[in-house]
Amino acid sequence: MPILKASKKSVRQDMKKRAMNEYFESALEKAMDFAKKSNYSEEKVREAIKIIDKLEAKGLLHRNTASRKKSGLMKKLSNLNKSEEVKS
């Protein structure tokens, strides 16, 4: 256990940051999973992209990582739309 006052405060801050990071990471995983389970419906993909943008703005995701994830979602969505057009 820390003895100094500053060290105790640092431990408290670290616990709060860790809890928030875990929350946002699970929110991202849930959003990506919902998009996948809904067969990449436009609504679920938009929700996932919205969460990715929020995490990027907060600095929890690197901008290239966020772009890669969004690009993958949009690619799967557009492939799905193309395949539906071909069937019609």
C-alpha positions as CSV (number, residue, x, y, z in Angstrom):
1,M,0.0,0.0,0.0
2,P,1.2,3.5,-0.8
3,I,2.3,5.7,2.1
4,L,2.5,9.1,0.5
5,K,-0.6,11.2,-0.1
6,A,0.3,11.6,-3.8
7,S,0.7,7.9,-4.2
8,K,-2.6,7.2,-2.7
9,K,-4.3,9.7,-5.0
10,S,-2.5,8.1,-8.0
11,V,-3.9,4.7,-7.0
12,R,-7.4,6.1,-6.8
13,Q,-7.0,7.8,-10.2
14,D,-5.6,4.6,-11.8
15,M,-8.6,2.6,-10.5
16,K,-11.1,5.1,-12.0
17,K,-9.2,5.1,-15.4
18,R,-9.0,1.4,-15.4
19,A,-12.8,1.0,-14.8
20,M,-13.6,3.5,-17.6
21,N,-11.2,1.8,-20.0
22,E,-12.8,-1.6,-19.3
23,Y,-16.3,-0.1,-19.8
24,F,-15.4,1.5,-23.1
25,E,-13.5,-1.6,-24.4
26,S,-16.5,-3.8,-23.6
27,A,-18.9,-1.3,-25.2
28,L,-16.7,-1.5,-28.4
29,E,-16.7,-5.3,-28.4
30,K,-20.5,-5.4,-27.9
31,A,-21.1,-3.0,-30.7
32,M,-18.8,-4.9,-33.1
33,D,-20.5,-8.2,-32.0
34,F,-24.0,-6.8,-32.5
35,A,-23.1,-5.6,-36.0
36,K,-21.8,-9.0,-36.8
37,K,-24.8,-10.9,-35.4
38,S,-27.2,-8.6,-37.2
39,N,-25.5,-9.6,-40.5
40,Y,-24.0,-6.1,-40.7
41,S,-27.3,-4.2,-40.9
42,E,-26.8,-0.5,-41.6
43,E,-28.3,0.6,-38.2
44,K,-25.9,-1.6,-36.2
45,V,-22.9,-0.7,-38.3
46,R,-23.7,3.0,-37.7
47,E,-23.9,2.5,-34.0
48,A,-20.6,0.7,-33.9
49,I,-18.9,3.5,-35.9
50,K,-20.4,6.0,-33.5
51,I,-18.8,4.2,-30.6
52,I,-15.5,3.9,-32.4
53,D,-15.5,7.7,-33.1
54,K,-16.2,8.4,-29.5
55,L,-13.3,6.2,-28.3
56,E,-11.0,7.8,-30.9
57,A,-12.0,11.3,-29.6
58,K,-11.3,10.3,-26.0
59,G,-7.9,9.0,-27.1
60,L,-8.6,5.4,-26.2
61,L,-8.2,4.2,-29.7
62,H,-5.4,5.3,-32.1
63,R,-6.8,7.0,-35.1
64,N,-5.4,4.4,-37.5
65,T,-6.9,1.6,-35.5
66,A,-10.3,3.4,-35.5
67,S,-10.0,4.0,-39.2
68,R,-9.2,0.3,-39.8
69,K,-12.2,-0.9,-37.8
70,K,-14.6,1.5,-39.5
71,S,-13.3,0.6,-42.9
72,G,-13.8,-3.1,-42.2
73,L,-17.3,-2.5,-41.1
74,M,-18.2,-0.4,-44.1
75,K,-16.5,-2.9,-46.5
76,K,-18.7,-5.7,-45.1
77,L,-21.8,-3.5,-45.2
78,S,-21.2,-2.6,-48.9
79,N,-20.4,-6.2,-49.8
80,L,-23.6,-7.3,-48.3
81,N,-25.5,-4.5,-50.2
82,K,-23.9,-5.5,-53.4
83,S,-24.8,-9.2,-53.0
84,E,-28.4,-8.2,-52.2
85,E,-28.6,-6.2,-55.4
86,V,-27.3,-9.1,-57.5
87,K,-29.9,-11.4,-56.0
88,S,-32.7,-9.0,-56.8
